[in-house]
């Protein structure tokens, strides 16, 4: 992503959605320049087992973003998978969606 953002000379980048089956940390490392330059919000699927298989860990992904000033908010959590929203916003007003039958 670093090369692409430099090549196309983006004026802004508001959101990055990552769903790369355990390679989220690698994808984020490849986006270091736009993360620092634009501070986009990030929605990332975190699958600890696949991160482990890739030689990474969920805590490493969180630590990488914390160092850049991000905070994390859990959107959805299942036994083996979590969707996490990372932002630098100081006040977060996210709409909350509850699936039918869950409160």
ChimeraX attribute file (.defattr): number of C-alpha atoms within 10 A of each C-alpha:
attribute: neighborCount
match mode: 1-to-1
recipient: residues
	/A:1	15
	/A:2	14
	/A:3	12
	/A:4	11
	/A:5	15
	/A:6	11
	/A:7	9
	/A:8	8
	/A:9	9
	/A:10	11
	/A:11	7
	/A:12	12
	/A:13	14
	/A:14	10
	/A:15	15
	/A:16	15
	/A:17	12
	/A:18	19
	/A:19	14
	/A:20	15
	/A:21	14
	/A:22	23
	/A:23	21
	/A:24	24
	/A:25	23
	/A:26	14
	/A:27	14
	/A:28	21
	/A:29	15
	/A:30	14
	/A:31	17
	/A:32	16
	/A:33	16
	/A:34	20
	/A:35	24
	/A:36	11
	/A:37	10
	/A:38	14
	/A:39	21
	/A:40	19
	/A:41	19
	/A:42	21
	/A:43	20
	/A:44	22
	/A:45	22
	/A:46	26
	/A:47	22
	/A:48	18
	/A:49	16
	/A:50	19
	/A:51	20
	/A:52	13
	/A:53	11
	/A:54	15
	/A:55	10
	/A:56	18
	/A:57	20
	/A:58	18
	/A:59	9
	/A:60	12
	/A:61	19
	/A:62	17
	/A:63	14
	/A:64	16
	/A:65	21
	/A:66	15
	/A:67	9
	/A:68	13
	/A:69	15
	/A:70	21
	/A:71	17
	/A:72	15
	/A:73	13
	/A:74	12
	/A:75	16
	/A:76	13
	/A:77	12
	/A:78	8
	/A:79	6
	/A:80	10
	/A:81	14
	/A:82	16
	/A:83	18
	/A:84	19
	/A:85	19
	/A:86	23
	/A:87	21
	/A:88	17
	/A:89	13
	/A:90	7
	/A:91	7
	/A:92	9
	/A:93	6
	/A:94	9
	/A:95	6
	/A:96	7
	/A:97	10
	/A:98	9
	/A:99	7
	/A:100	6
	/A:101	5
	/A:102	6
	/A:103	6
